[in-house]
Amino acid sequence: MNLIWRQALILLALASGIPPSAVAAPGDPPIRRYVAEAVATESGQSDDACLAMAVSLAFDADRIYIADAQDCAVKIFSKKGRFEAAIGRKGSGPGEFSFPSGVAVFGGRIFVADKFNHRVQVLEASGRYLRSFGVPFAPDKVFVLGADRILVTNNGTGRSGAEKLLHLFNAKGDLLREEMPAYFSGDPVFDAFRNMFLVNPGPGGDFFVVYRSRERSILHYGLDAVLLGRIPVDERYARKSLSLPAKGGPKEVEAFCWDSAYDRGRLYILAPAYTGEGDLGPGDQVFVFDGAGRLEARIDLPARVTRLAVDGGRIYAIDRASELRIFRVAP
């Protein structure tokens, strides 16, 4: 593209409020734009329906499951937003949790990353305890890739570069494989930020890893946690710079995403947004990428959200007030 054409596009983007990096060059596929509409949730909620610290959500054909770390419970809603049940309480016994940080559903069962109890618990859909297995780290998220493959992640302690962040177990809790070494520079604040990542299960037991700041490519893993390849992300998707306090002075990092979801061959990335203090926080724009990393669409949400899951034309999300929101995506 010649310089005059590029400058004209940038001026047009600035006038319309679109980031210059999101402007398509001649020959680039167009980026479709959608506006999500809020869907009214069903009333009649109880006090148990309130979310104190919603940190993870999952869904099956009928329900939404939310891990509430502060209330030490998994809260269950219908897909219309009606509260149905709260499972668990604070403790270390069967069916009790200490900072549940991740939840997954598979085969009619609920899997919970019970962080400070250093274990993964398996419950029936009714909440009845079935079994658990311990892990030698504080688990962050749990994903069920298949009947005998459970993926558990951790954030890394920052003590060593030998730590792995992905851990694959079978249904009995036997460790099968560890992958993805933690970034380590000796600076715990900087390392913690660089090691933040998200996992999105795909079809057939494979999954995708998206670093929140570390790199611009998506890592594609197979059922047995073997790296299949890296998917470069479309250059039209803009990252945001952030200055972090670090040893030897501030370090500049580029934030890539706040949260992500996978649905029907598409990856949805929730972009971070600048706050009034110049920091970064959750945003209200979701960018949609195809399987090759090409940017296909942008979805504008009517509220900033911290977590999201996508199911067809619906987005289930947690907003900044820790409330469940449901959006319908329309052109």
RANOR-V948973 format. One record per run of one state. SS is the DSSP state (@ for helix, = for strand, . for the rest). FROM is the first residue (numbers start at 1). TO is the last residue. Records with the same first field share a line. If there is no record, write none. Layout:
SS->FROM-TO ; FROM-TO
This chain:
.->1-2 ; 17-19 ; 23-31 ; 39-46 ; 50-53 ; 60-62 ; 69-72 ; 79-82 ; 88-89 ; 91-96 ; 98-99 ; 107-108 ; 118-118 ; 125-128 ; 135-141 ; 147-148 ; 154-163 ; 170-174 ; 182-187 ; 195-196 ; 202-202 ; 206-206 ; 212-216 ; 222-226 ; 233-239 ; 245-250 ; 256-258 ; 264-265 ; 271-272 ; 275-279 ; 282-284 ; 290-294 ; 301-304 ; 312-313 ; 320-323 ; 331-331
@->3-16 ; 20-22 ; 47-49 ; 115-117 ; 188-194 ; 203-205
=->32-38 ; 54-59 ; 63-68 ; 73-78 ; 83-87 ; 90-90 ; 97-97 ; 100-106 ; 109-114 ; 119-124 ; 129-134 ; 142-146 ; 149-153 ; 164-169 ; 175-181 ; 197-201 ; 207-211 ; 217-221 ; 227-232 ; 240-244 ; 251-255 ; 259-263 ; 266-270 ; 273-274 ; 280-281 ; 285-289 ; 295-300 ; 305-311 ; 314-319 ; 324-330
